[in-house]
Amino acid sequence: MNEQTILLVEDNPGDEGLTLRSLKRSNIMNRVVVTRDGPDALDYLFARGAYSGRDATEEPQIVLLDLNLPKVNGLEVLRAIRADEKTRLLPVIILTSSKEDKDLIAGYASGANSCVVKPVDFNQFSEAVRQLGLYWLLINQQAPNAR
């Protein structure tokens, strides 16, 4: 992987902007690819459709995944990621506004590496994103060439 990319799967423009501002504020300068629904995220990951020219061997470092997506929801996207040999070990962090236990349980049961409930307060959200970036982009060691 030449450049450590973050795939942000988020349909809400406000939450997208908040996440991008939080990444920038935390000095996380990775390239961020934004997809706004489940099929678009899967097309990006599997280099098909509008992304058919993308080098499929260059996977994102992490996926930040909203659960409530149009067309194909976040849990279905996560299951598709885990079902494919090439992406099954890709770190996926669920960012959700849902505080319901059933959503968190479903996320972990479907293979999420982490679930973060989006704080409403910008400073709290920025701090959560900063900590995610520090851990998943700098500290965490991914399986080498296992994907």
C-alpha positions, 0 to 999 in steps of 0.5 A, a space after each residue: 500500500 503506497 498511501 494509507 487511505 481511510 475509507 469513510 462510508 457516511 451518508 449524512 453530509 453533516 457527519 461527513 464534514 464533522 469527521 473530516 474536520 476532526 481528522 484534520 484537527 487531529 493532524 491525520 493527513 491520510 487521504 480520505 475517500 468518502 462513499 455515501 451508500 453501501 453499494 458505493 462503498 462495496 464498489 470502491 473496496 472491490 474496484 468495480 463500477 465507478 471504481 473499476 479503474 482503481 488498483 484493488 490491491 491498494 486497500 484502505 488502512 481502515 474503514 469508518 462505517 456508518 450503520 444507517 446507510 441507504 440502499 445497503 446498510 452498514 451491517 450488510 457492508 461489513 458482512 460483505 467485507 468479512 465474507 471476501 478473502 481479500 478484505 476479511 482482515 480489513 479493520 472496520 470501525 463502526 461510527 454510529 449515532 445509535 446507542 442501542 445495545 442491539 446495534 452494537 451487538 450486531 456490529 461486533 457479531 458481524 465482525 467490527 473491530 471497534 464501535 464508536 458512538 458519535 458524540 453530539 459535541 464537536 470537541 468530544 467527537 474530535 477527541 474520539 477521532 484523534 484517538 481512533 487515528 492514533 491507534 488504528 493508523 499509527 499503533 495497530 499492526 495489521 497482518 502483513 499481506 494477509 489480505 
